[in-house]
Each structure stands twice: as C-alpha cells, then as structure tokens.
Amino acid sequence: MTLRIAMWSGPRNISTAMMRSWENRPDCSVVDEPFYAAYLADTGLEHPCRNEILLTKSTDYGKVIEELTSYPVNTPLQYQKQMTHHIPRGMSMGWCAGMKHCFLIRDPAEVIASYVQKMPEVDADAIGICRQAELFAEITGLTGETPAVIDSNEVLMDPEAVLGKLCAYLEVPFLPEAMLHWPSGRRDSDGIWASHWYRNVERSTGFGEYTPSRPQLSAAHRQLAAAMQPYYDELSRWRLRP
C-alpha cells in the first residue's frame, strides 16, 4: 500500500527542491502541483504558461482528487507537492484525510521578495500564507493529528537534521545519500511551468546554502509582509526543530 504524503507550501519556498529530494529516493514518485490548472481555470488569472497548463492538465477539481486518491501508484511512497493557494476556500478536504501531511513555511518578507522577481504583482492570495494557516487548522481537525511543519531556512541551514526529523515523523527511513543530493536537470515529472519557475532548481544538485538577507521591499510589500507575519508565526510554533 502506498503512503501518500501531501506537502503544503506557498510559492518561492524551496518547494521544488524539496520535491527533487523526495523524487531522488528509489521508493518514491512525485506529483507536481496537481491543482494548478483547476486553479487557473477557476480564478481566470494570467500566469506564465497559462494556455499550456490548461491544455495539458485537468481543470476539474474532482478529477484531480480522484487521480490523487484512487489511481494506483507503483512506488511505496507518493510525494504530492501541493500549493495552498490552489485550494479554493470552501472546498471539502475530506479527500485527503488518509494522507500524511506536512507544511513547508518561509518568512513572508523573503517569499514576497522572491515572488516579485517572477511576477509583477503580488497579494495575500498569491503567496498562500494565510491559506496555509487555514488549511493547517482544517487538516489538523480532519485527521486528529498535528501535521509536521518545517521552515525552509532551517532546511537550508541543516537539511540532514530537518529531513531526518521529517522522515521520523512520517515513519519512513531517512535516506541521506538520496535526499540530500540529486542530478541536475529537468524531470519528466516537472510541470510544464518549469521553464518559467524552475531554472535555479534545474541547475541544482542539492539544497543550496542559506544566506541571511534583509529583503528590500516597497512600502506596500512591507505592509503585506507584516499582515502575513502572524500566520507564519502561528505555523512556526509547530515546526520540527533541527
């Protein structure tokens, strides 16, 4: 029986590097942002590669849920890279009650500073931090378990310690040789949006070094970061500390 792992993240949060780490395990397959097309169809947002995404991925939330829960998987583990802002408010989360859940968080100012390098406009919905806190509470109530929370900066500072704790939480063996190093390049499992979003990850062979920074943000972006900070702080209380 396959253990399905849902990692809930916002954008610009080393989520693709984390997916690389899990895909490099011999016992794990991955799913890259399965609700992206449904999200674009539902919101009408203009994103890079929008037409290609809508043509190649299902725009039906129900169909995607069926694929994630019912389709057979030929590996013992399945890692689902989920974006919190792709899940509309009001959608029942009962479909994922039998999965193991993890949340990948990052300081809001750093998320915003990275996001605006790729997209000209940003708001609270686009970065998914508020939605992340909502889903954390909903999934905790649904499953009766507190999901694992890991901070992207702490992953970069000590990936072996954080991933070791995450694997212990999930009750799967930690495979450091596989999870800390991977071949560079694109993967067949990458979404078609990789050409816009994944350039740095495609050059990577492991988690990059953590470099402390003070993001230079506009007044509006500082205000947005401040508004998101309480949601990040609440999630941070539950994180697995290295």
C-alpha positions as CSV (number, residue, x, y, z in Angstrom):
1,M,0.0,0.0,0.0
2,T,1.3,3.4,-1.0
3,L,1.8,6.1,1.7
4,R,0.6,9.4,0.1
5,I,2.4,12.4,1.5
6,A,1.0,15.9,0.9
7,M,3.5,18.8,1.4
8,W,1.6,22.1,1.6
9,S,3.6,25.1,0.6
10,G,3.3,28.5,-0.9
11,P,5.3,29.7,-3.9
12,R,9.0,30.6,-3.7
13,N,9.6,28.4,-0.8
14,I,12.2,25.7,-1.9
15,S,9.2,23.5,-2.6
16,T,10.6,22.3,-5.9
17,A,14.0,21.5,-4.3
18,M,12.1,19.5,-1.7
19,M,10.2,17.7,-4.4
20,R,13.6,16.8,-6.0
21,S,14.8,15.5,-2.7
22,W,11.9,13.1,-2.4
23,E,11.9,12.1,-6.1
24,N,15.5,11.0,-5.8
25,R,14.5,8.3,-3.4
26,P,14.2,4.9,-5.1
27,D,10.9,4.2,-3.3
28,C,9.1,7.5,-4.1
29,S,7.2,9.1,-7.0
30,V,6.1,12.7,-7.1
31,V,3.2,14.8,-8.2
32,D,3.9,18.4,-9.1
33,E,1.2,21.0,-8.2
34,P,-1.8,18.9,-9.4
35,F,-4.4,21.6,-8.9
36,Y,-2.6,24.3,-10.9
37,A,-4.8,24.1,-14.0
38,A,-8.0,23.9,-12.0
39,Y,-6.8,27.0,-10.0
40,L,-6.1,29.0,-13.2
41,A,-9.4,28.0,-14.8
42,D,-11.3,28.8,-11.6
43,T,-9.7,32.2,-11.0
44,G,-9.0,33.3,-14.6
45,L,-5.6,34.5,-13.5
46,E,-2.9,35.2,-16.2
47,H,0.2,33.2,-15.2
48,P,3.2,32.2,-17.3
49,C,2.4,29.2,-19.5
50,R,-1.3,29.5,-18.7
51,N,-2.5,28.2,-22.1
52,E,-0.2,25.2,-22.0
53,I,-1.2,24.4,-18.4
54,L,-4.9,24.5,-19.3
55,L,-4.3,22.3,-22.3
56,T,-2.2,19.6,-20.6
57,K,-3.7,19.4,-17.1
58,S,-7.1,18.7,-15.8
59,T,-9.2,21.8,-14.8
60,D,-11.7,19.6,-12.9
61,Y,-11.0,19.6,-9.1
62,G,-13.0,16.4,-8.7
63,K,-11.0,14.6,-11.4
64,V,-7.7,15.7,-9.8
65,I,-8.8,14.5,-6.4
66,E,-9.7,11.1,-8.0
67,E,-6.2,10.9,-9.5
68,L,-4.6,11.8,-6.2
69,T,-6.6,9.3,-4.1
70,S,-7.7,6.4,-6.3
71,Y,-5.2,6.0,-9.1
72,P,-2.7,3.2,-8.4
73,V,0.9,4.2,-7.6
74,N,3.8,1.8,-8.3
75,T,6.0,3.1,-5.5
76,P,5.7,2.6,-1.8
77,L,5.7,6.4,-1.3
78,Q,4.0,9.2,-3.3
79,Y,5.0,12.8,-2.6
80,Q,2.5,15.4,-3.6
81,K,3.8,19.0,-4.0
82,Q,0.7,21.0,-3.1
83,M,0.3,24.8,-3.3
84,T,-2.0,26.1,-0.7
85,H,-3.3,29.0,-2.8
86,H,-4.5,26.4,-5.4
87,I,-7.2,25.1,-3.0
88,P,-10.4,27.3,-3.0
89,R,-11.9,28.2,0.3
90,G,-15.0,26.1,1.0
91,M,-13.7,23.0,-0.8
92,S,-14.1,20.0,1.4
93,M,-10.7,18.5,2.4
94,G,-12.2,15.1,3.3
95,W,-10.4,13.6,0.2
96,C,-7.0,13.9,1.9
97,A,-8.0,12.5,5.3
98,G,-6.0,9.3,4.8
99,M,-2.8,11.1,3.8
100,K,0.2,12.2,5.9
101,H,0.5,16.0,5.9
102,C,3.5,18.3,6.1
103,F,3.7,22.1,5.8
104,L,6.7,24.0,4.4
105,I,6.9,27.6,5.6
106,R,9.1,30.6,4.9
107,D,9.4,34.1,6.2
108,P,6.8,36.3,4.4
109,A,9.2,39.1,3.5
110,E,11.5,36.6,1.8
111,V,8.6,34.9,0.0
112,I,7.5,38.3,-1.4
113,A,10.9,39.5,-2.4
114,S,11.4,36.2,-4.4
115,Y,7.9,36.2,-5.8
116,V,8.1,39.7,-7.3
117,Q,11.2,38.7,-9.3
118,K,9.0,36.3,-11.3
119,M,5.6,38.0,-11.2
120,P,4.9,41.7,-11.5
121,E,2.0,41.8,-8.9
122,V,1.6,40.1,-5.6
123,D,-1.1,39.9,-3.0
124,A,-2.0,37.8,0.0
125,D,-3.8,35.2,-2.0
126,A,-0.9,34.8,-4.5
127,I,1.6,33.8,-1.8
128,G,-0.7,31.4,0.0
129,I,0.5,32.1,3.6
130,C,-2.9,32.9,5.1
131,R,-4.4,29.9,3.2
132,Q,-1.6,27.7,4.5
133,A,-2.6,28.6,8.1
134,E,-6.3,27.9,7.3
135,L,-5.5,24.5,5.8
136,F,-3.2,23.6,8.7
137,A,-6.2,24.1,11.1
138,E,-8.6,22.3,8.8
139,I,-6.4,19.3,8.2
140,T,-5.5,19.1,11.9
141,G,-9.2,18.9,12.8
142,L,-9.9,16.4,9.9
143,T,-7.1,14.0,10.7
144,G,-6.8,14.4,14.5
145,E,-3.1,14.9,14.0
146,T,-0.9,17.9,14.1
147,P,0.9,18.0,10.7
148,A,4.6,18.3,10.5
149,V,5.9,21.9,9.9
150,I,9.3,22.6,8.5
151,D,10.9,26.0,7.8
152,S,12.7,26.4,4.5
153,N,15.5,28.4,6.1
154,E,16.2,25.7,8.6
155,V,16.2,23.2,5.8
156,L,18.9,25.1,4.1
157,M,20.9,25.6,7.3
158,D,20.8,21.9,8.2
159,P,19.0,19.7,5.6
160,E,20.1,16.5,7.1
161,A,18.7,17.3,10.6
162,V,15.4,18.6,9.3
163,L,14.8,15.9,6.8
164,G,15.8,13.3,9.3
165,K,13.1,14.6,11.7
166,L,10.6,14.8,8.9
167,C,11.2,11.2,7.9
168,A,10.9,10.2,11.6
169,Y,7.5,11.9,11.8
170,L,6.4,10.2,8.7
171,E,7.7,6.8,9.9
172,V,9.8,6.3,6.8
173,P,13.5,5.6,6.6
174,F,15.7,8.6,6.1
175,L,18.0,8.1,3.1
176,P,20.5,10.9,3.3
177,E,22.5,9.9,0.2
178,A,19.4,10.1,-1.9
179,M,17.6,13.0,-0.3
180,L,20.5,15.5,0.0
181,H,22.0,15.1,-3.5
182,W,20.4,14.7,-6.9
183,P,21.4,15.1,-10.6
184,S,20.9,18.5,-12.2
185,G,18.4,18.9,-15.0
186,R,14.7,18.8,-15.7
187,R,12.5,15.9,-14.8
188,D,9.6,14.3,-16.7
189,S,7.5,14.8,-13.5
190,D,8.0,18.6,-13.6
191,G,5.0,20.7,-14.6
192,I,5.0,22.4,-17.9
193,W,5.5,25.7,-16.0
194,A,9.1,24.6,-15.1
195,S,10.5,26.7,-17.9
196,H,9.5,29.9,-16.0
197,W,9.7,28.9,-12.4
198,Y,12.4,26.1,-12.0
199,R,15.5,27.5,-13.7
200,N,17.6,27.6,-10.5
201,V,16.4,24.2,-9.3
202,E,17.3,22.7,-12.7
203,R,20.9,23.8,-12.1
204,S,21.0,22.4,-8.6
205,T,22.4,19.2,-7.3
206,G,21.3,19.6,-3.7
207,F,19.8,22.2,-1.3
208,G,21.6,25.5,-1.6
209,E,23.3,27.2,1.3
210,Y,21.3,29.5,3.5
211,T,22.3,33.2,3.1
212,P,20.8,35.5,5.7
213,S,19.3,38.5,4.0
214,R,17.2,41.7,4.6
215,P,14.8,41.8,1.6
216,Q,14.4,45.2,0.1
217,L,10.7,45.7,-0.2
218,S,8.5,48.6,-1.2
219,A,6.2,50.1,1.4
220,A,3.2,48.2,0.0
221,H,5.2,44.9,0.1
222,R,6.4,45.6,3.7
223,Q,2.8,46.1,4.7
224,L,1.8,42.8,3.1
225,A,4.6,41.0,4.8
226,A,3.6,42.5,8.1
227,A,0.0,41.3,7.6
228,M,1.2,37.8,6.8
229,Q,3.6,37.6,9.7
230,P,1.1,36.4,12.3
231,Y,0.0,33.4,10.1
232,Y,3.7,32.5,9.6
233,D,4.4,32.9,13.4
234,E,1.4,30.6,14.3
235,L,2.6,27.9,11.9
236,S,6.2,28.3,13.1
237,R,5.1,27.3,16.6
238,W,4.6,23.8,15.4
239,R,7.7,23.3,13.4
240,L,10.1,20.4,13.7
241,R,13.2,22.0,15.1
242,P,16.6,20.8,13.8
